[in-house]
Amino acid sequence: MLRHPEYLLRLIPSLRLLRRAHTRPNRRRYPSRDGEYDDEMVRKRERDHGGNLYFYKSIGQHILTNPRVLDAIVRKSHIRPTDTVLEIGPGTGNLTLKLLEAAKKVVAIEIDERMVEVLQRRVTEFGFEDKLSVIRKDALRTEFPPFDLVVANIPYGISSPLVVKLFYGENPFRSATLLLQKEFARRLLAKPGDSEFNRLAVNVKLVAEVDFIMDVSKRDFLPCPKVDSSVVIIRPKAEVPNVDLNEWSAFTRSCFSKKNKTLGATFKQKKKVMELFRLSNMTGLSKEIAANYSNTNSCNTEDEESENEGKGHSSSCLEEGMSSFREKIIGVLQSDRFEEKRPSKLSIEELLHLLSLFNQSGIFFHDHAKPKSAGNSAFAAACNS
């Protein structure tokens, strides 16, 4: 039997590792959205030796390949021959080609140059190049052109901010047919009392109606994701409640930070009372609160002769103001028996009514002293914070 020297046996593991390093595909580092190079964004080579395209799971590149599902999505979208369709994340164009057959024009937003190259080549082969317009930018950072419908297989990682951007954006449109992660779709479809009912569902349903279309197996995608998906159609409401969106956003954030706690437990907390007391004073919209605040300040000037005594008296006045403000909050919650109710079980109408009661009592959730931003972009960002 041939025996190797002991030092050669010790080298075998190292040689194996070296061989793997040489045969492993080269890796390339890509910048994150902030322009920084992030180790978590290290991806595979863009193409293998056979010219095949690699898909990046880390940014949600899962291509829908089932033709029956693609046909069903287009059919359920009710596309008219005069429509301009917005598609976000077209990938290699499986859905795009179906949309081009039905619509007058398709505007596709794709950030991956490799995908754009494949998409344009396929569209040209089918003779649809005059009907396709490609925007090579990040969908969350670019301004959308006018469109009639949205039909898209949304990358999982940007589902929430993208849905909010669409429905609180400046562009009017008829509907959005979206292929989403199943769990995310269930949240959009959730009703008060459902375990999935959350702040996102509340904000979307304030301005739109959400309908379930069908589930899609993870086996219908390439590469195969870890979870199944669902198709939903979201239609903007013809009439939207007249509410200050910044105030609504801050109010729902307060309510749904602990959605299963009673409203009484949430709003009686000292930290929350102090926060609302400060915000309500800064709005300048409540004469009663402003008067209490000025009385608190006057306590300081009346007791300047005795510094220690003045500080104690000022603190006492502040505590009285806080106590009075807390009682005001409790009074609002008790007026329509909201104190023992939980946000996760309240309808949109009930939440709007509660916010109205708070505002009428001089209690505000958003700093109205700050200048209002133009459009709904600030609100869309706030909804995802």
C-alpha positions as CSV (number, residue, x, y, z in Angstrom):
1,M,0.0,0.0,0.0
2,L,1.3,3.4,-1.0
3,R,1.7,5.7,2.0
4,H,1.9,9.5,1.8
5,P,4.2,11.5,4.0
6,E,2.3,13.0,6.9
7,Y,2.8,16.6,5.8
8,L,1.1,15.8,2.4
9,L,-1.9,14.5,4.2
10,R,-2.2,17.8,6.1
11,L,-2.1,19.7,2.8
12,I,-5.0,17.9,1.2
13,P,-7.8,20.0,2.8
14,S,-6.0,23.2,1.7
15,L,-5.7,21.9,-1.9
16,R,-9.4,21.1,-2.0
17,L,-10.2,24.6,-1.0
18,L,-7.9,26.1,-3.6
19,R,-9.5,24.0,-6.3
20,R,-12.9,25.2,-5.3
21,A,-11.8,28.8,-5.4
22,H,-10.5,28.4,-9.0
23,T,-13.7,26.7,-10.2
24,R,-16.2,28.9,-8.4
25,P,-17.7,31.7,-10.6
26,N,-16.1,35.1,-10.1
27,R,-18.1,37.5,-7.9
28,R,-18.9,41.1,-8.5
29,R,-19.9,43.7,-5.9
30,Y,-22.8,46.0,-6.7
31,P,-23.5,49.3,-5.1
32,S,-26.6,49.6,-2.8
33,R,-29.3,52.2,-3.3
34,D,-27.3,54.7,-1.3
35,G,-24.3,54.3,-3.6
36,E,-22.3,52.4,-1.0
37,Y,-20.9,48.9,-1.8
38,D,-22.7,46.4,0.4
39,D,-21.3,42.9,1.1
40,E,-24.8,41.6,1.3
41,M,-25.3,42.6,-2.4
42,V,-22.5,40.4,-3.6
43,R,-24.0,38.5,-6.5
44,K,-23.2,35.7,-9.0
45,R,-21.6,36.4,-12.3
46,E,-24.1,37.9,-14.7
47,R,-23.8,35.1,-17.2
48,D,-22.3,31.6,-17.2
49,H,-20.1,30.1,-19.9
50,G,-23.1,29.2,-22.0
51,G,-24.4,32.7,-22.1
52,N,-27.4,32.0,-19.7
53,L,-28.7,34.8,-17.6
54,Y,-28.4,34.7,-13.9
55,F,-31.3,36.1,-11.8
56,Y,-30.6,37.9,-8.5
57,K,-32.9,36.5,-5.8
58,S,-31.6,39.2,-3.4
59,I,-33.5,41.9,-5.4
60,G,-36.5,39.7,-6.1
61,Q,-35.8,38.7,-9.7
62,H,-38.2,35.8,-10.0
63,I,-39.5,35.4,-13.6
64,L,-43.1,34.1,-14.1
65,T,-43.0,31.4,-16.7
66,N,-46.5,29.7,-16.6
67,P,-48.3,30.9,-19.8
68,R,-51.7,30.1,-18.4
69,V,-51.1,32.4,-15.4
70,L,-49.7,35.1,-17.7
71,D,-52.8,34.9,-19.8
72,A,-55.1,35.0,-16.8
73,I,-53.4,38.2,-15.4
74,V,-53.8,40.0,-18.7
75,R,-57.4,38.8,-19.1
76,K,-58.4,39.9,-15.5
77,S,-56.8,43.3,-16.0
78,H,-59.5,44.2,-18.7
79,I,-57.0,46.1,-20.9
80,R,-58.5,48.3,-23.6
81,P,-56.9,48.8,-27.0
82,T,-56.4,52.4,-26.2
83,D,-54.7,51.9,-22.8
84,T,-51.2,52.7,-21.7
85,V,-50.0,50.1,-19.3
86,L,-47.3,50.7,-16.7
87,E,-45.2,47.6,-15.9
88,I,-42.7,47.6,-13.1
89,G,-39.9,45.1,-13.2
90,P,-40.6,43.5,-16.6
91,G,-37.6,41.2,-16.4
92,T,-37.1,39.2,-19.6
93,G,-40.5,40.2,-21.0
94,N,-42.8,37.2,-20.5
95,L,-45.6,39.4,-19.3
96,T,-44.6,42.4,-21.4
97,L,-45.2,40.6,-24.6
98,K,-48.7,39.6,-23.5
99,L,-49.4,43.2,-22.5
100,L,-48.2,44.6,-25.8
101,E,-50.7,42.4,-27.7
102,A,-53.6,43.9,-25.7
103,A,-52.6,47.5,-25.1
104,K,-51.8,50.5,-27.2
105,K,-48.5,51.1,-25.3
106,V,-46.5,49.7,-22.5
107,V,-44.2,51.7,-20.3
108,A,-41.7,49.3,-18.5
109,I,-39.5,50.4,-15.6
110,E,-36.5,48.2,-15.2
111,I,-33.3,49.0,-13.3
112,D,-31.2,46.0,-14.5
113,E,-29.5,46.7,-17.8
114,R,-29.1,43.0,-18.6
115,M,-32.9,42.6,-18.4
116,V,-33.5,45.6,-20.6
117,E,-31.2,44.1,-23.2
118,V,-33.1,40.8,-23.3
119,L,-36.5,42.6,-23.1
120,Q,-35.8,44.9,-26.1
121,R,-34.4,42.0,-28.2
122,R,-37.5,39.9,-27.6
123,V,-39.9,42.8,-28.2
124,T,-38.1,43.5,-31.5
125,E,-38.4,39.9,-32.6
126,F,-42.1,40.1,-32.2
127,G,-42.4,43.5,-33.9
128,F,-43.7,45.4,-30.9
129,E,-40.7,47.8,-30.5
130,D,-42.8,50.9,-31.4
131,K,-45.3,50.1,-28.6
132,L,-42.7,49.8,-25.8
133,S,-41.1,52.5,-23.8
134,V,-38.4,51.5,-21.3
135,I,-37.4,53.6,-18.3
136,R,-34.0,52.5,-16.9
137,K,-34.4,53.7,-13.4
138,D,-35.4,52.7,-9.8
139,A,-39.2,52.5,-9.7
140,L,-39.2,54.0,-6.2
141,R,-37.1,57.0,-7.2
142,T,-38.5,57.9,-10.6
143,E,-41.5,59.9,-11.5
144,F,-44.1,57.9,-13.3
145,P,-45.4,59.1,-16.7
146,P,-49.2,59.2,-17.3
147,F,-50.8,55.7,-17.6
148,D,-54.2,54.0,-17.5
149,L,-53.4,50.7,-15.8
150,V,-50.6,49.0,-13.8
151,V,-50.0,45.3,-14.5
152,A,-46.8,44.0,-12.9
153,N,-45.0,41.2,-11.1
154,I,-43.7,43.3,-8.2
155,P,-40.3,42.5,-6.7
156,Y,-41.0,41.3,-3.2
157,G,-38.6,43.7,-1.5
158,I,-40.3,46.9,-2.7
159,S,-43.9,45.8,-2.5
160,S,-45.0,48.0,0.4
161,P,-43.4,51.4,-0.6
162,L,-44.4,50.8,-4.3
163,V,-48.1,50.2,-3.5
164,V,-48.2,53.3,-1.3
165,K,-46.4,55.3,-4.0
166,L,-49.0,54.2,-6.7
167,F,-52.1,54.9,-4.7
168,Y,-50.9,58.2,-3.0
169,G,-49.2,59.5,-6.1
170,E,-50.2,62.2,-8.5
171,N,-51.2,60.1,-11.4
172,P,-54.9,59.0,-11.7
173,F,-55.4,55.5,-13.1
174,R,-58.1,52.8,-13.4
175,S,-56.6,49.8,-11.6
176,A,-53.5,47.9,-10.6
177,T,-53.2,44.2,-11.2
178,L,-50.3,43.1,-9.0
179,L,-48.5,39.7,-8.5
180,L,-47.3,39.9,-4.9
181,Q,-45.9,37.6,-2.3
182,K,-48.9,35.7,-0.8
183,E,-48.4,36.8,2.7
184,F,-48.2,40.5,1.6
185,A,-51.3,40.1,-0.5
186,R,-53.2,38.6,2.5
187,R,-52.4,41.8,4.5
188,L,-53.8,44.0,1.8
189,L,-57.0,41.8,1.7
190,A,-57.3,41.7,5.4
191,K,-60.4,43.1,7.2
192,P,-60.8,44.4,10.7
193,G,-60.5,41.6,13.1
194,D,-58.2,39.5,10.9
195,S,-54.8,38.7,12.3
196,E,-53.2,40.2,9.1
197,F,-55.0,43.5,9.4
198,N,-52.4,46.2,9.9
199,R,-51.5,49.8,9.1
200,L,-50.6,49.2,5.5
201,A,-54.1,47.7,4.9
202,V,-55.7,50.7,6.6
203,N,-53.8,53.2,4.5
204,V,-54.4,51.4,1.2
205,K,-58.1,50.9,2.0
206,L,-58.6,54.5,2.8
207,V,-58.2,55.3,-0.9
208,A,-58.8,52.0,-2.7
209,E,-60.6,48.7,-2.9
210,V,-58.6,45.4,-3.0
211,D,-59.9,42.2,-4.6
212,F,-58.4,38.7,-4.7
213,I,-57.9,37.1,-8.1
214,M,-55.9,33.9,-7.7
215,D,-52.9,32.2,-6.0
216,V,-49.8,31.4,-8.0
217,S,-47.5,28.5,-7.1
218,K,-43.8,29.2,-6.4
219,R,-43.1,26.5,-9.0
220,D,-44.4,28.8,-11.7
221,F,-41.3,31.1,-11.3
222,L,-37.7,30.9,-12.4
223,P,-35.7,30.8,-10.1
224,C,-38.2,29.2,-7.7
225,P,-38.8,31.5,-4.7
226,K,-39.3,30.2,-1.2
227,V,-43.0,31.2,-1.0
228,D,-46.2,31.2,-3.1
229,S,-47.6,34.4,-4.6
230,S,-51.1,35.9,-5.2
231,V,-52.6,38.2,-7.8
232,V,-54.8,41.0,-6.6
233,I,-56.5,43.9,-8.3
234,I,-56.5,47.3,-6.5
235,R,-58.9,50.0,-7.7
236,P,-58.8,53.6,-6.5
237,K,-62.0,54.8,-4.9
238,A,-64.1,57.3,-6.7
239,E,-64.6,59.3,-3.5
240,V,-61.8,59.6,-0.9
241,P,-62.5,60.8,2.7
242,N,-61.5,64.4,3.3
243,V,-58.8,64.0,5.8
244,D,-55.3,65.6,6.4
245,L,-53.0,62.8,5.1
246,N,-50.1,63.8,7.3
247,E,-52.4,63.8,10.4
248,W,-53.9,60.4,9.3
249,S,-50.4,58.9,8.8
250,A,-49.2,60.0,12.2
251,F,-52.5,58.9,13.9
252,T,-52.4,55.4,12.3
253,R,-48.8,55.0,13.3
254,S,-49.7,55.7,16.9
255,C,-52.6,53.3,16.8
256,F,-51.0,50.4,15.0
257,S,-47.6,50.5,16.7
258,K,-49.3,48.0,19.2
259,K,-52.4,47.1,17.2
260,N,-53.7,44.5,19.7
261,K,-53.4,46.8,22.7
262,T,-56.5,48.7,23.7
263,L,-56.6,52.3,22.7
264,G,-56.8,53.3,26.4
265,A,-53.6,51.4,27.2
266,T,-51.8,53.1,24.2
267,F,-52.9,56.7,24.8
268,K,-52.7,56.8,28.6
269,Q,-49.0,56.1,28.6
270,K,-47.0,59.0,30.0
271,K,-44.7,59.1,27.0
272,K,-47.5,59.2,24.5
273,V,-49.4,61.9,26.5
274,M,-46.2,64.1,26.6
275,E,-45.7,63.6,22.9
276,L,-49.3,64.6,22.0
277,F,-49.2,67.5,24.5
278,R,-46.1,68.9,22.7
279,L,-47.5,68.4,19.2
280,S,-50.9,69.8,20.1
281,N,-49.3,72.9,21.6
282,M,-47.1,73.4,18.5
283,T,-50.0,73.4,16.1
284,G,-51.4,76.6,17.5
285,L,-54.9,75.3,16.6
286,S,-56.2,74.9,20.1
287,K,-56.9,78.1,22.0
288,E,-57.5,76.2,25.3
289,I,-54.2,74.3,25.1
290,A,-52.3,77.4,24.0
291,A,-53.8,79.3,27.0
292,N,-52.7,76.5,29.4
293,Y,-49.2,76.5,27.8
294,S,-48.9,80.3,28.2
295,N,-50.0,80.0,31.8
296,T,-47.3,77.5,32.3
297,N,-44.8,79.9,30.9
298,S,-46.2,82.8,33.0
299,C,-45.5,80.8,36.2
300,N,-41.8,81.1,35.4
301,T,-41.9,85.0,35.2
302,E,-44.0,85.4,38.4
303,D,-41.5,83.5,40.5
304,E,-38.2,85.0,39.3
305,E,-37.6,86.4,42.8
306,S,-37.0,82.9,44.1
307,E,-35.2,80.7,41.6
308,N,-35.7,77.4,43.4
309,E,-39.3,78.2,44.3
310,G,-39.9,79.3,40.7
311,K,-38.6,76.1,39.2
312,G,-40.8,74.1,41.5
313,H,-43.9,76.2,40.7
314,S,-43.2,75.9,37.0
315,S,-42.9,72.1,37.2
316,S,-46.2,72.1,39.1
317,C,-47.9,74.1,36.4
318,L,-46.5,71.8,33.7
319,E,-47.8,68.7,35.6
320,E,-51.2,70.3,35.9
321,G,-51.3,71.0,32.2
322,M,-50.2,67.4,31.5
323,S,-52.8,66.0,33.8
324,S,-55.5,68.2,32.3
325,F,-54.4,67.1,28.8
326,R,-54.4,63.4,29.8
327,E,-58.0,63.8,31.1
328,K,-58.9,65.3,27.7
329,I,-57.5,62.3,25.9
330,I,-59.4,59.9,28.2
331,G,-62.6,61.9,27.6
332,V,-62.3,61.4,23.9
333,L,-61.7,57.7,24.2
334,Q,-64.7,57.3,26.6
335,S,-67.1,59.4,24.5
336,D,-67.8,56.6,22.0
337,R,-66.5,53.7,24.1
338,F,-63.2,53.6,22.2
339,E,-61.1,53.1,25.4
340,E,-61.4,49.3,25.5
341,K,-61.3,48.8,21.7
342,R,-58.3,47.6,19.8
343,P,-57.1,49.2,16.5
344,S,-56.9,45.8,14.8
345,K,-60.7,45.5,15.1
346,L,-61.7,49.1,14.0
347,S,-63.1,49.9,10.6
348,I,-61.8,52.8,8.4
349,E,-64.9,54.7,9.3
350,E,-64.4,54.2,13.1
351,L,-60.7,55.3,12.8
352,L,-61.7,58.4,10.9
353,H,-64.4,59.2,13.5
354,L,-61.9,58.8,16.4
355,L,-59.3,61.0,14.6
356,S,-62.0,63.6,14.1
357,L,-62.9,63.5,17.8
358,F,-59.3,64.0,18.8
359,N,-58.8,66.9,16.5
360,Q,-62.0,68.6,17.6
361,S,-60.7,68.4,21.1
362,G,-57.5,70.1,20.2
363,I,-55.4,66.9,20.2
364,F,-53.2,66.4,17.1
365,F,-50.7,63.8,16.0
366,H,-48.7,65.6,13.3
367,D,-46.6,68.7,13.8
368,H,-48.7,71.3,11.9
369,A,-46.0,73.9,12.6
370,K,-43.9,72.3,9.9
371,P,-44.4,73.5,6.4
372,K,-46.7,71.3,4.3
373,S,-44.9,69.4,1.5
374,A,-46.3,69.5,-2.0
375,G,-48.2,66.5,-3.2
376,N,-48.4,63.1,-1.5
377,S,-44.8,62.0,-1.7
378,A,-44.1,62.9,1.9
379,F,-47.1,61.0,3.0
380,A,-46.1,57.9,0.9
381,A,-42.7,58.0,2.7
382,A,-44.3,58.4,6.1
383,C,-46.6,55.4,5.5
384,N,-43.5,53.2,5.2
385,S,-41.7,54.6,8.2
